[in-house]
């Protein structure tokens, strides 16, 4: 088993060009599968997968985590079928627990606007950088890794876009709005080394800012602007997609802007949109309330 797992992980890293974080996740899930189901891959049947799911549930894993584990196993068996190791994929018929249906939290438009209200407009390097990061994360809907990975040379102010390296090393152009461009220019005026090959966002000195630092800065900003420490980069990305979909209704365009390979991933925002509409209905429509009689 270990030999085939190693080859599959190498396939993901070199041929599929998955990120190190994705490969690390697959490594964790497949090692757990091998520890629980110590059977040669070509001898594994559906009942082995069922036992694996049962063991994960007994360990206290939540449905979403179990789904992730089974998905990793299912994808590996697909690879083993392509390479002739297995004749079938026993994980395709596995019945996994349904997730709890929790939808990602988003900011409402007023909260998003509050992040950019500034009673003291004078800029300093940290303030200019943080504002530019906010604009890129919310205004362009970038993932944290995409924003951190930007170089100055990736920006095209004349055309109004940034060249972004997304998941699977796929490159796309993300839009830069007028306010985002201005915030980036303000930051570049303070940048410690404003040459094309430099990281766009820096931490100490000229080094690329770390994802952890971005997360910490957003928490501080959230406490100051929103009175909450729950602000995080993906909440801004979710808010970008939700607000865009509420205004346009164009799911395919939102998919392209987010860099989703499968539109099914983007469809979660239709649920968020409906959730918003349902709240409006419950609060405003007279037929939504039960008679007090």
N, C-alpha and C positions, 0 to 999 in steps of 0.2 A: 504493500500500500504506500509506504513512504517514498518508494522510487517513483511511482506514478504521480503522487502529489507534488513531488519536487519538479518533475517535468512539466506538470500543468502550471505551477506557479511561475516557472521560467517562461512558459508560453505566454502567460498574462503580462509579464514584465517586458519581454523582448518583442514578441510578435503583436500582441494586442496593445502594447505600450500603455498599460494601466499605470496609474499613479502609485507611488510607494504606499500611500495610505490605503488604497483599495487592495493592493497585493497583501498588505499586512492583515487586513480584515479577512481575506480569503484564507490566509495561512492559519489564522486563529480558528476559523470555523472548520476547516478541513482536518486540522490536528485534533480538534475535539471529536469530530466524526470518527477518525481513525482510532482514538482511544476508547470510544464507546462501542464501535462496531469493528472488531478486529477480525475481519474476514476478507479474503481476496476480492478485488473489485468484480472480477468476472463471475463470482459466486454469490454476489449480493442480490437479494430479492426484495420485493415490496415489504415483506414482514420485517426485514432488517431496518428499513427506513422508518417503519411504524414504531419499532422499538427505540430507535434513535430519538424520535420526537417525544416519546413517552419519558425517556431519560432526561431530556432537556426540560420538560415540564416539571419533572420531579426535582430538578436542580433549582427550580424557582424562576426560570427564564420567562420573560413576558412574551406574549404572542408575536410581537414585532421582531424580537430577537430570534425566536424559533423560526419565523418566516425567513429571516436573513440566513440562518444556518442551512435550512433546507434548500434555499435558492442557490447557495454556494455548492452544495452537494449535487443538485440537479444540473447546474452548469458544468461541473466537472465530468459528470457521466456523459453529457453531450459531447464533450471533448474526447472522452475515452471511446465513444462510439465512432467518432470521426477517425481516430487513430487505430481502430480495429481491436482495441483491448476488450471492449464489451459489445454485446449484440443488442442490448436494450437498455433503457434508462428506467430503473426501478423507482426513481424519485418523482416521475411525472404524475403518478396517480396518488401520491401521498396527500393525505388530508391533514392540513396544518390548522392550528387554532386561528380563529379570526382575530384581527387586531381590535383594539378597543375603540377604533374609529376617531381618535383624537386628531383634530386638524391643527396645523401650525398656527400659532398666534400671530396676529398682524396688528400694526398700528392703524388707527383710523386716520383719515386725512388731516384732521386738526392736530393730532399728536405728531404726525410726520412734519407738519409745518412748524410746530413748536421747537423741533430740533434745530431749526435754522434761524429762529428768532434770536437776535443778538442785541442786547441793550448797550453793550460796549464794543463798538465796531473796530476799535484799534486792534491790529493784528500783531501776533508774535509768532515765531516758528512753530511751536506746538499747536497753537490755536489754528493757524493756517493749514497745517497738515491734517489735523483732525477734521476740520470742515471739508477739506478736499476728499478725505476718506469717506465721510458721510455722503457726500454728493455722488461718489462713484458707487458706493454700495446700494444706496436707495435710488439715485437718479438713473443708474445704468443697470441695476439688478445683478451685479457681479457676485459670484461666490467669494468667500473670504480668501481662498487660495488663489483665485484669479486676480483679485485686487492686490494682494501682497506680491504676486509674481510680475506685476507690470513694471516695465522699464520706461524711461522717458521717451525712448525711440518708438514705443508702441502708440504714442499719442499722435493724432492728426487733427490739429485744431481747425485747419482750413476746411476739412471735410466733415468735421464734427463726429469723429468716432475714435475708439481705441481698439487696437488689435489684441485680442484676448486669447490666451491658451487655456482651453477648457478641459473637461474630462476626456481621457483617452488621447490627449495631445491634439485635440481638434481645435483649429483656429477659427474664430469668428470675429466679426466687427460689432462692437457694442456701441450704441449711440452715446454721445456726450451732449447734453443739453447746454443751453446758453449759460445758465447759472453754474453748471458743473465745470464748463470751460473756464469761467472766470475764477472759480475757486481753485482750480488746478494752476492757473497762471499766478494767482496770489501765493500759492505754496511754492511754486518754482522760484519765485523771487527770494525765498528764504532757503532754498535747497542747498545743502552743503557742497554738492558737486554736480551742478546742472549740465551734465554732458549726456549725449544720447544713450550711451551704454549703461548709465547709472540706474540703480533701482529707483522707481518713482517715489515710493514711500520709504523713508529711512527711519531707523530708531536712533540709537546712539551713533554719533559721527556719520559716516557714509555707508554704514551697513544696512542691508535690507531689513525693514521692520519685521518682527516675528508675528505670526498669527495670534499668539498669546497676548502680545502687547496691544494689538488691535482690539481684542476682546475686552481687555481691561479698560482701555480708553473708552469704549462704548458704554461699559457699565457706569463709569464715572459721569459721562455725558448724560446717560439716562437718568441717573439720580438727580443731577442738576436741572435738567430740562423737563423731565416727566415725573419726578418723584418716585422712580422705580429703578431697581438694579437689574431688571430682566431684559434690558435691551441687548441684543447680540446681532452679529453680522447677518445670520440667516433670517432673522426677523425682518431686517431691512429688505432683503431679497424677496421674501414672501410678500411684504407690503408693496413693493414695486410691482410685482406680478398681479396682485389682487386689485390694486388701484387702477392699473392699466386695463385689466379685463373688465372692471366695472364701468370704465369710461368708453371702451371701444367695443367690447364683446367679441373681439377677434382672437380666438384661441390659438390659431395657427401662427399669428404674428407674435403672440406672447411666447409660444414655443421657440420660435427662432431667436427671439431676444434673450431668452434664458439659456439657450444652448442645449435644450433637451433633445436627445436622440429619438425618443418615443413620445408621441403626443399624449399617451396614457399618463405619463408622469405629470404633464401640465394640467391634466383634467382635474387634479385636486383643487385647482383654483376656481373651477366652476362650482364645486361644493362650498368653497368659502364664500363665493358670490351669492349663492342661494341662501347660505346661512345668514348673510347680511340682510337679504331681502326678507327672510322669514322674521328676523327681529323687527324690521320696520313694520311688517304686517301685524305682528303681535302687539306692537306698541300703538299703532295708529288706526287699524281697521276696526270698525265697530262690531263686525261679525267674528272677530278673533277673541272676544271676551265673553265669558259665560255670564248669563244673567244672574244677578245677585238673588233673584227669587228662587 
